[in-house]
Every structure is written in structure tokens, then in C-alpha cells.
């Protein structure tokens, strides 16, 4: 496997950070669900862990290799966080983390975009 370009490295670092944030949220919800329907919250937490692990795996393997389909699939992250922000969905009430994750995921996708679609693609 050839070395990542610096742009792809910035991209996958950003996307892995978003993945870790999602996994972290899921772990917290599974361990200490908010008051209410604990089983439903735990199920949501487990789903979040799965989404975070899946996205992280996509960022670490096919995205790093420069596979276009992984770049396209990872657009799920900014769409996911934008929907959370616009819908004022949890986690949290301040929504600052959602803006941070939108920016990180957009940076992770847009900074290396030419590596995936440019004419100098390796």
C-alpha cells in the first residue's frame, strides 16, 4: 500500500474523529441511559456504536486507499449531523458538537476530494 497523501491523511483523521465521537456517544448512552425508556436508549446507543465503527472502518481502509465509493458513502456523516442540527435532535442541548462534527466531516471529505476525482489520481 502506498503512503497516504497529506490531503487524504487530513481527511481520514477528520472522519475517524467523527467516528470516535459517535462511538463515544453510543458507549455513554449504553452505560448510563437518560431517564425514560432505558431499553430504547440502550438500543440507540448500540446503533450509534455500530454506525461509528462502520464509518471508522470505511475511513481507515477504503477511504485511505482512495476508493471513490468510500468517499461517497462517507457523505452520510455531514448529512447525519446536519439533520441532527436542523431537527434539534440529541445528544445534548447546545448543539455545538453537531456543528463541530459537520465541519470535521465536511473537511474530511472536501480537503482530499481532488485525490478521489482529480486527473492526477494515483
C-alpha positions as CSV (number, residue, x, y, z in Angstrom):
1,X,0.0,0.0,0.0
2,X,1.4,3.4,-0.9
3,X,1.7,6.2,1.6
4,X,-1.3,8.4,2.1
5,X,-1.1,11.9,0.6
6,X,-1.2,14.6,3.3
7,X,-4.7,15.6,2.0
8,X,-6.1,12.1,2.3
9,X,-4.5,11.8,5.8
10,X,-6.2,15.0,6.9
11,X,-9.4,13.6,5.5
12,X,-9.3,10.2,7.2
13,X,-8.1,11.7,10.5
14,X,-11.1,14.1,10.5
15,X,-13.5,11.3,9.6
16,X,-12.1,9.0,12.3
17,X,-12.5,11.8,14.8
18,X,-16.2,12.0,13.9
19,X,-16.5,8.2,14.1
20,X,-14.9,8.2,17.6
21,X,-17.4,10.9,18.7
22,X,-20.3,8.8,17.6
23,X,-18.9,5.6,19.2
24,X,-18.2,7.6,22.4
25,X,-21.8,8.9,22.5
26,X,-23.1,5.4,22.0
27,X,-21.0,4.0,24.8
28,X,-22.2,6.7,27.2
29,X,-25.8,6.0,26.3
30,X,-25.4,2.2,26.7
31,X,-23.7,2.6,30.1
32,X,-25.9,5.4,31.5
33,X,-29.1,5.9,29.6
34,X,-31.1,9.0,30.3
35,X,-34.3,8.8,32.3
36,X,-37.2,7.3,30.4
37,X,-37.2,4.2,28.3
38,X,-33.7,2.8,29.2
39,X,-34.0,-0.2,26.7
40,X,-34.8,2.1,23.8
41,X,-31.9,4.4,24.7
42,X,-29.6,1.5,25.0
43,X,-30.7,0.2,21.6
44,X,-30.0,3.7,20.2
45,X,-26.6,3.6,21.9
46,X,-25.7,0.3,20.4
47,X,-26.8,1.5,16.9
48,X,-24.6,4.6,17.4
49,X,-21.7,2.4,18.3
50,X,-22.3,0.4,15.1
51,X,-22.5,3.5,12.9
52,X,-19.3,4.9,14.4
53,X,-17.4,1.7,14.0
54,X,-18.7,1.2,10.4
55,X,-17.8,4.8,9.4
56,X,-14.4,4.5,11.1
57,X,-13.7,1.3,9.2
58,X,-14.7,3.0,6.0
59,X,-12.3,5.9,6.7
60,X,-9.4,3.6,7.7
61,X,-9.4,1.1,4.9
62,X,-11.1,2.0,1.6
63,X,-11.1,5.8,2.0
64,X,-7.3,5.7,2.8
65,X,-6.9,3.6,-0.4
66,X,-8.6,6.4,-2.4
67,X,-11.7,4.3,-3.3
68,X,-14.4,6.7,-4.6
69,X,-17.3,4.6,-3.3
70,X,-16.0,5.1,0.3
71,X,-15.7,8.9,-0.3
72,X,-19.3,8.9,-1.5
73,X,-20.6,6.6,1.3
74,X,-19.0,8.9,4.0
75,X,-21.2,11.8,2.9
76,X,-23.5,10.1,5.3
77,X,-21.7,11.9,8.2
78,X,-22.3,15.6,7.3
79,X,-25.9,14.7,6.3
80,X,-26.5,12.8,9.6
81,X,-25.1,15.7,11.7
82,X,-26.9,18.4,9.7
83,X,-30.2,16.5,10.2
84,X,-29.5,16.4,13.9
85,X,-28.7,20.1,14.0
86,X,-31.7,21.2,11.9
87,X,-34.0,18.8,13.8
88,X,-32.6,19.9,17.2
89,X,-32.1,16.2,17.9
90,X,-30.0,14.8,20.8
91,X,-27.3,14.3,22.0
92,X,-27.1,17.5,24.1
93,X,-29.0,20.7,24.1
94,X,-26.2,23.2,23.0
95,X,-25.7,21.6,19.5
96,X,-22.1,22.9,19.4
97,X,-20.8,19.3,19.0
98,X,-23.0,18.9,15.9
99,X,-21.5,22.0,14.3
100,X,-18.0,20.7,15.1
101,X,-18.8,17.3,13.6
102,X,-20.4,18.9,10.5
103,X,-17.2,20.9,9.9
104,X,-14.9,18.0,10.6
105,X,-16.8,15.6,8.3
106,X,-17.0,18.3,5.5
107,X,-13.3,19.0,5.9
108,X,-12.6,15.2,5.8
109,X,-14.4,14.9,2.5
110,X,-13.6,18.2,0.8
111,X,-9.9,18.5,1.5
112,X,-8.9,15.3,-0.3
113,X,-11.7,15.5,-3.0
114,X,-9.3,16.0,-5.8
115,X,-7.4,12.9,-4.8
116,X,-10.6,10.9,-5.4
117,X,-11.8,12.7,-8.6
118,X,-8.8,14.7,-10.0
119,X,-6.9,13.9,-13.1
120,X,-3.8,13.1,-11.2
121,X,-5.4,10.3,-9.3
122,X,-2.9,7.5,-8.3
